[in-house]
Amino acid sequence: MAAVAITDLRQHLGYLKPSDIGHIEEAYQFSDAAHQGQFRLSGLPYISHPVAVAEIVADWQLDAQAVMAALLHDVMEDTEVSKQQIAERFGKPVAELVDGLSKLDRIEFQSQEDAQAENFRKMLLAMARDVRVILIKLADRLHNMRTLDAMAPAHRKRIARETIDIYAPIANRLGLNALFLELQDLSFKHLYPLRYRILAHAIKTARQGQIR
């Protein structure tokens, strides 16, 4: 799995310099070792998630520091790795990005009320002094939404509601239209599965009629 993951990631990094790609591969190795023995609910090794987030960030052509932070975004929360260790190994800017993401995760855990959604959005944007933190967080949320089927129904609905109330509007505010639409679509799928299937079938039928 590890060899496949790093090979897949390399295919998204063609816009970066070879030296940057080398640093990203170091961050991958570090994250893979830190998450060793951890698995997603899907059964895949946990490293599959940060790699997927890094691929999304790379597809947006963010800089090497952002891609490295995407690979490392959960190590402070889920492992024994400290901010100081990240700074010593990968530089202070990367450590600040990872720390910023960890702080956003802690806010997310504390805020549960739908009525607080607007305040929560403002808090997220205010706390993320570097816009790359928000972009990596959005990439993280996108991959979690794409793999939400592995979770229990109650958790799926909670995360979908949080996504449509908080993260989709932030994507829209930042002008990330494709991301905004995908987050909305995935949220609707899990909040209203029957309606989603009916609409999806109707759209498919209409498109087939147009082709004829």
C-alpha positions in Angstrom: 0.0 0.0 0.0 2.8 2.5 1.0 4.6 2.1 -2.4 1.3 2.6 -4.3 0.4 5.6 -2.2 3.7 7.5 -2.8 3.6 6.6 -6.5 0.1 7.9 -6.9 1.1 11.1 -5.0 4.1 11.8 -7.3 1.7 11.9 -10.3 0.1 15.1 -8.8 3.4 16.9 -8.2 4.6 17.7 -11.7 4.3 21.5 -11.2 6.9 21.4 -8.4 10.7 21.4 -8.5 12.5 18.1 -7.9 14.0 19.4 -4.6 10.4 20.2 -3.4 9.2 16.8 -4.4 12.1 15.3 -2.4 11.0 17.2 0.7 7.4 16.0 0.2 8.5 12.4 0.0 10.4 12.9 3.3 7.1 14.2 4.8 5.3 11.2 3.4 7.8 8.8 5.0 7.6 10.6 8.3 3.7 10.5 8.3 3.6 6.9 7.2 5.9 5.9 10.1 3.9 8.1 12.6 0.6 6.5 11.6 2.0 3.0 11.5 -0.7 0.5 12.8 -3.5 3.0 12.5 -6.4 2.3 10.1 -9.4 4.1 8.7 -12.9 2.7 9.3 -12.8 1.5 5.7 -10.0 -0.8 6.8 -7.4 1.0 4.7 -4.1 2.1 6.4 -4.5 5.5 7.9 -1.8 7.0 5.6 -4.2 6.6 2.7 -6.1 9.7 4.1 -3.3 12.2 4.4 -2.0 11.1 0.9 -5.5 11.7 -0.5 -5.6 15.1 1.1 -2.1 16.0 -0.2 -3.3 14.9 -3.7 -6.2 17.3 -3.6 -4.0 20.1 -2.4 -1.5 19.4 -5.1 -4.3 19.4 -7.7 -5.0 23.0 -6.6 -1.3 23.6 -7.2 -0.5 24.8 -3.7 3.1 25.1 -2.7 5.3 22.4 -1.3 4.9 23.5 2.3 1.1 23.1 2.0 1.5 19.6 0.4 3.8 18.6 3.2 1.4 20.0 5.8 -1.4 18.0 4.2 0.6 14.8 4.6 1.4 15.7 8.3 -2.0 17.3 9.2 -3.0 14.6 11.7 0.3 13.6 13.3 0.0 16.1 16.2 -3.5 15.0 17.0 -3.2 11.3 16.5 0.4 10.4 17.4 3.2 11.4 19.8 4.8 13.8 17.3 5.2 17.4 18.6 5.2 20.7 16.8 8.8 21.1 17.7 9.7 17.8 16.0 7.9 18.9 12.8 9.7 22.3 12.9 13.1 20.7 13.3 12.5 18.2 10.5 10.5 20.2 8.0 10.9 23.9 9.0 8.8 26.3 11.1 6.3 27.3 8.3 5.2 23.6 7.8 5.0 23.2 11.6 2.8 26.3 11.9 0.5 25.0 9.2 0.1 21.7 11.0 -0.4 23.4 14.3 -3.1 25.6 12.8 -4.9 22.6 11.4 -4.7 20.9 14.8 -6.3 24.0 16.5 -9.1 24.0 13.9 -9.8 20.4 14.7 -10.1 21.2 18.4 -12.6 24.0 17.7 -14.6 21.6 15.5 -14.9 19.1 18.3 -16.3 21.7 20.7 -18.9 23.2 18.4 -22.0 21.1 17.8 -25.0 23.5 17.5 -26.3 24.3 14.0 -27.3 27.7 15.2 -23.6 28.5 15.8 -22.7 27.7 12.1 -22.1 31.4 11.1 -20.1 32.2 14.2 -18.1 29.0 13.7 -17.3 29.9 10.1 -16.1 33.3 11.2 -14.0 31.7 14.0 -12.4 29.3 11.5 -11.5 32.1 9.1 -10.2 34.3 11.9 -8.0 31.6 13.4 -6.5 30.6 10.1 -4.0 33.4 9.7 -2.6 31.6 6.7 -5.2 30.8 4.0 -3.4 27.6 3.3 -4.7 26.2 6.6 -8.3 26.7 5.4 -7.5 25.2 2.0 -5.9 22.1 3.6 -8.8 21.8 6.0 -11.3 22.0 3.1 -9.3 19.2 1.3 -9.4 17.2 4.4 -13.2 17.6 4.7 -13.6 16.8 1.0 -11.8 13.4 1.3 -13.7 12.6 4.5 -17.0 13.3 2.7 -15.9 11.2 -0.3 -15.3 8.2 2.1 -18.2 8.8 4.5 -20.0 5.6 3.6 -17.7 3.7 6.0 -19.3 5.5 9.0 -22.5 4.8 10.9 -25.6 6.6 9.6 -25.9 8.9 12.6 -22.3 10.1 12.2 -22.8 10.5 8.4 -25.7 12.8 9.0 -23.9 14.9 11.6 -20.8 15.3 9.4 -22.9 16.0 6.3 -24.9 18.7 8.2 -21.7 20.3 9.5 -20.3 20.2 6.0 -23.2 21.9 4.3 -23.6 24.5 7.1 -20.0 25.4 7.6 -17.5 24.1 5.0 -19.4 24.4 1.8 -20.2 28.2 2.5 -16.5 28.8 3.2 -15.5 27.1 -0.1 -18.1 29.3 -1.8 -16.8 32.5 -0.1 -13.3 31.6 -1.3 -14.5 31.2 -4.9 -13.9 27.5 -5.0 -17.0 26.7 -7.0 -16.2 23.1 -8.0 -15.4 22.3 -4.3 -18.5 24.1 -3.1 -20.8 22.1 -5.5 -19.2 18.8 -4.6 -19.5 19.4 -0.8 -23.1 20.3 -1.3 -23.8 17.3 -3.4 -22.1 14.9 -1.0 -23.9 16.5 2.0 -27.3 16.2 0.3 -26.6 12.5 -0.6 -26.1 11.6 3.1 -28.7 14.0 4.6 -31.5 13.0 2.2 -30.5 9.7 0.6 -33.9 8.9 -0.9 -34.4 12.3 -2.4 -30.8 12.1 -3.7 -31.4 8.8 -5.5 -34.6 10.0 -7.1 -33.0 13.2 -8.3 -29.9 11.3 -9.5 -32.1 8.9 -11.5 -34.1 11.8 -13.0 -31.0 13.6 -14.1 -29.5 10.5 -15.6 -32.7 9.8 -17.5 -32.9 13.4 -18.8 -29.3 13.3 -20.0 -29.8 10.0 -21.8 -32.8 11.6 -23.5 -30.7 14.5 -24.7 -28.0 12.2 -26.1 -30.6 10.6 -28.3 
